[in-house]
């Protein structure tokens, strides 16, 4: 499947046929979307940090959506969202410069919390789930141990904001832009 958001609604297409599978109207302005690793869920975010969870059948014929949490950040900075490989947790903004993992099944935050000196704009979880990378508005790129929250590495700053970070499949490389 392919998913896209443009303010609203969430749209999901079958990548092989380009057929629209789902058009889900949600309240609010949507700023990002990501699929769970197993493809059974899509999570959308709003600029204020609100999370929408859409669970759908493999053929897209049955879609259930719910607002997992309301927005808590006064920041309107768009932040990317990332799933943990276990399919049950997703990154969520709790303040402009702080994110936590949100447990979708328990409807609760998990520890630890991850912070940056400036608003967080990009986030990625390594494919094995061990590391979490953050890109910030001040050009900072940091990698944390996902379980303990310990800062593993801070990279030299970009000249501008870092809006996206991504791990290679084997976790050996980290890209930032």
ZIPE-V826092 format. One line per field, one symbol per residue. phi: phi as a letter, one per 30 degrees, with the letter a starting at -180 (. if undefined). burial: + if it has 9 or more other C-alpha atoms within 8 Angstrom, else -. Layout:
# ZIPE-V826092
phi: ???
burial: ???
This chain:
# ZIPE-V826092
phi: .bbbbbiacdbbcdddciddcbbcdbdjccbabbcdedidbbccbcedjdcccccbdecidbbbbaddaddbcddcddbdcbddedicbbdbdcaecbbbdcddddhadccdcbbbdbedcbbbcdddidbbcbcbddjdbbbcddddiddcaccedddbdccbbacdedidbbcbb
burial: --+-+--+++++++-----++++------++++++++--++++++++++++++++++--++-+---++--+++---+++++++++-++++++++++++++++++--+----+++-+-++++++++++-++++++++++++++++++--+-+--+---+--++++++++--+--+-+-
